[in-house]
Amino acid sequence: MVITNNDITQKTYKKLSIQVSLSGLSFCVFDLISNKVISTASISFEKNKVVEEQLWRTFIDYPILTKSYDDVSIIHDNNLNTFVPTSLFDSNFLASYLQYNTKVFETDYFTYDVIFPYEMNNIYVPFVNINNFLLDQFESFEYQNSNSILVKQLLDFSKNNEEKQVFIHLQKEHFEIVVVKNQQLLLFNSFQYNTPEDFIYYILFTCEQLQLNPETISVQILGDCSEEDAYFKIAFKYIRNCALLDISSKSSSLDITPKDLRNHFILYHS
């Protein structure tokens, strides 16, 4: 989805991507000539404070956000979404698809991302208040749901692999499970968690529902995770083929560490 105020007339050869949720935001600046990451930062929002006020403060504290960019990409980081095959999709009934897995209201605004070339769409509820704030900051920007980027990249990653693969995208307080097979999406789900025991329960429950054997299935973890984390250790304990997602070639091309790319996987692929 594109929001535009005016045409950009001066090239800077730089792109700004902002991944924003109700609990904070991350942003990075890309050099469009070298395709490398120039700058990255993460900001946490205080609970029970107005999001727009904290966005305003972030733009004051980080002047780099107010510079001119050829391309601005906004990523709405929430799980108020669902994936629908193109064959079953009708843009006139967006709310009806979401009502089965999230609470929706008549006043909600719904939109969708086309997941090209995978013949499906991601229907979601964007942060309208955040878009309105950003309209005052930028001449134009594109926006999409964070899980559109996540699923597309993991489908790309599964090309020519006929084995089922489980990907875990770990974030604070919630994580996504994506199960794919050679560029086919078999399952997407998001879970809230508080402890490592919650974490492994939902993974093993998903494997059981899909009849995936923890002794043989490949589980790859990305997001905010390292081999020293309690969450990785408990997954490694119960799943034989468990590892951090290997993205060393992509991280090298962006001139960042594999750990940073896993942690900001969605942001850096925007």
C-alpha positions in Angstrom: 0.0 0.0 0.0 1.4 3.4 -0.9 0.6 6.8 0.7 1.7 9.9 -1.1 1.5 13.6 -0.5 3.9 15.0 -3.2 6.4 13.7 -5.7 10.0 13.5 -4.5 12.1 15.6 -6.9 15.6 15.2 -5.5 17.5 11.9 -5.5 19.4 10.9 -2.3 20.1 7.3 -3.2 19.1 6.3 0.3 16.1 4.3 1.7 14.6 4.5 5.1 12.7 1.5 6.6 10.8 1.8 9.9 9.3 -1.2 11.7 6.8 0.0 14.2 4.6 -1.6 16.8 2.7 -0.4 19.9 5.7 -1.2 22.1 8.4 0.5 20.0 10.1 0.8 16.7 13.3 -0.1 14.8 14.6 1.7 11.7 17.5 1.4 9.3 18.9 3.4 6.4 20.1 1.6 3.2 22.5 3.0 0.7 20.7 2.2 -2.6 23.9 2.3 -4.6 26.0 -0.2 -2.5 22.9 -1.9 -1.1 24.4 -1.8 2.4 23.0 -0.8 5.7 24.2 2.6 6.9 22.5 3.0 10.2 20.2 1.0 12.5 18.5 1.8 15.8 15.8 0.4 18.1 13.6 2.4 20.5 11.2 1.0 23.1 8.0 2.8 24.0 6.8 3.3 27.5 3.6 1.4 28.3 0.4 3.5 29.0 1.8 6.5 27.0 0.3 7.8 23.8 2.1 6.3 20.8 2.0 9.4 18.7 3.7 11.4 21.5 6.5 8.8 21.7 6.8 8.8 17.9 7.2 12.5 18.0 9.9 12.2 20.6 11.7 9.6 18.5 11.8 11.9 15.5 13.3 14.6 17.8 15.9 12.3 19.3 16.9 10.8 15.9 17.4 13.6 13.3 18.3 11.0 10.7 14.6 10.2 10.5 13.8 13.7 9.2 16.3 13.7 6.3 15.2 13.3 2.7 15.0 9.7 1.2 14.2 8.4 -2.2 12.2 5.6 -0.6 10.4 5.2 2.7 9.0 1.9 3.8 6.8 1.5 6.9 6.3 -1.9 8.4 3.3 -2.4 10.7 4.4 -4.9 13.2 1.3 -6.7 14.5 -0.3 -10.1 14.2 -3.8 -8.8 13.3 -3.5 -10.6 10.0 -4.4 -13.7 8.0 -3.1 -15.2 4.7 -5.7 -16.1 2.1 -5.0 -17.8 -1.3 -5.8 -15.6 -4.3 -8.4 -18.2 -5.5 -10.4 -17.6 -2.3 -9.8 -13.8 -2.0 -12.3 -11.1 -2.5 -11.2 -7.5 -1.6 -14.8 -6.6 -0.8 -14.9 -8.8 2.2 -11.6 -8.2 4.0 -13.1 -8.1 7.5 -14.8 -11.5 7.1 -11.4 -13.2 6.7 -10.0 -11.7 9.8 -13.0 -12.4 12.1 -12.0 -16.0 12.7 -8.6 -15.4 14.2 -8.7 -11.9 15.7 -11.2 -9.5 17.3 -12.3 -6.9 14.7 -14.6 -3.9 15.0 -16.8 -2.1 12.5 -14.6 1.0 12.8 -11.4 -0.9 12.0 -9.7 -0.2 8.7 -8.6 -3.2 6.7 -6.1 -3.6 3.9 -4.0 -6.3 2.3 -0.5 -7.0 0.8 -0.1 -9.1 -2.3 2.5 -11.8 -1.7 4.1 -12.0 -5.1 4.5 -14.4 -6.8 2.9 -16.8 -4.3 -0.8 -16.4 -5.3 -1.9 -15.2 -1.9 -2.7 -12.1 0.1 -2.1 -11.0 3.6 -5.1 -9.2 5.1 -4.4 -7.1 8.1 -5.4 -4.1 10.3 -2.8 -1.4 10.0 -2.0 1.3 12.6 -4.1 4.1 11.1 -3.0 6.6 13.8 0.7 5.8 13.1 0.1 6.3 9.3 -1.5 9.6 10.0 1.4 10.7 12.1 3.9 9.7 9.5 2.0 11.5 6.7 3.1 14.7 8.4 6.7 13.6 8.4 7.2 12.2 4.9 6.2 13.3 1.4 5.3 9.7 0.6 5.8 6.1 1.9 4.8 2.5 1.3 3.5 0.4 4.1 2.9 -3.3 4.7 2.5 -5.8 7.4 5.6 -7.3 9.0 4.4 -10.9 8.4 4.0 -10.3 4.7 7.8 -9.8 4.5 8.5 -12.7 6.9 6.5 -15.2 5.0 7.6 -14.2 1.6 11.3 -14.4 2.6 10.9 -17.8 4.1 9.0 -19.1 1.1 11.9 -17.8 -1.1 14.3 -19.5 1.3 12.5 -22.9 0.8 12.9 -23.0 -2.9 13.7 -26.5 -4.3 13.5 -28.1 -0.8 10.8 -30.8 -0.8 11.2 -31.4 2.9 8.9 -29.6 5.3 10.6 -26.9 7.3 9.6 -25.1 10.5 10.8 -21.5 11.0 10.4 -19.8 14.4 10.5 -16.0 14.4 11.1 -15.1 18.1 10.3 -11.6 19.4 9.6 -10.2 22.8 6.4 -11.7 24.3 5.3 -13.4 21.0 6.7 -15.5 18.2 5.6 -16.7 14.8 5.7 -20.2 13.5 5.9 -20.6 9.7 5.8 -24.1 8.1 6.7 -24.4 4.4 7.6 -26.9 1.8 9.2 -25.9 -1.5 7.6 -22.4 -1.6 4.2 -23.6 -0.3 2.9 -22.1 2.9 1.5 -24.9 5.1 0.9 -23.0 8.3 1.4 -19.5 9.8 0.5 -18.8 13.4 1.5 -16.4 16.2 1.7 -17.2 19.9 2.0 -15.1 23.0 4.5 -16.5 25.5 6.0 -15.7 28.9 8.4 -18.6 29.7 10.6 -21.0 27.8 8.1 -23.7 28.7 5.3 -21.8 27.0 7.6 -21.4 24.0 8.4 -25.1 23.5 4.8 -26.2 24.3 3.4 -24.2 21.4 6.1 -25.5 19.0 5.6 -29.2 20.0 1.8 -28.7 19.9 2.1 -27.3 16.3 4.3 -30.2 15.3 1.8 -32.7 16.7 -1.1 -31.1 14.9 0.8 -31.2 11.6 2.2 -34.7 12.3 5.7 -33.5 12.2 8.2 -35.6 14.1 10.5 -33.6 16.5 13.2 -36.3 15.8 13.3 -35.6 12.1 11.8 -32.2 11.3 14.1 -29.2 10.6 13.4 -26.3 12.9 15.3 -23.0 12.3 15.1 -20.0 14.6 15.5 -16.4 13.7 14.6 -13.1 15.4 15.8 -12.1 18.9 17.6 -15.3 19.8 21.1 -16.8 20.3 22.4 -20.2 21.2 22.9 -19.1 24.7 19.3 -18.1 25.2 17.0 -20.3 27.4 14.5 -20.4 24.5 17.0 -21.8 22.1 18.3 -24.3 24.7 14.9 -25.7 25.4 14.1 -26.0 21.7 17.4 -27.8 21.1 16.6 -30.1 24.0 13.3 -31.3 22.6 14.0 -31.0 18.8 16.9 -33.0 17.3 17.4 -30.8 14.2 17.2 -27.3 15.7 19.5 -24.5 14.7 19.7 -20.7 14.2 18.8 -19.7 10.6 22.0 -19.5 8.5 21.9 -16.2 6.6 25.6 -15.6 6.5 25.7 -14.9 2.7 22.9 -12.2 3.0 24.5 -10.6 6.0 27.8 -10.3 4.2 26.3 -8.5 1.3 24.6 -6.1 3.6 27.8 -5.6 5.6 26.1 -6.6 8.9 26.6 -9.6 11.3 24.4 -12.7 10.9 23.1 -12.1 14.5 21.9 -8.6 13.5 20.3 -9.9 10.4 18.4 -12.6 12.3 17.4 -10.1 14.9 16.2 -7.5 12.4 15.2 -10.1 9.7 12.0 -8.3 8.7 13.5 -4.8 8.8 16.5 -5.7 6.7 14.4 -7.5 4.1 11.9 -4.6 3.7 
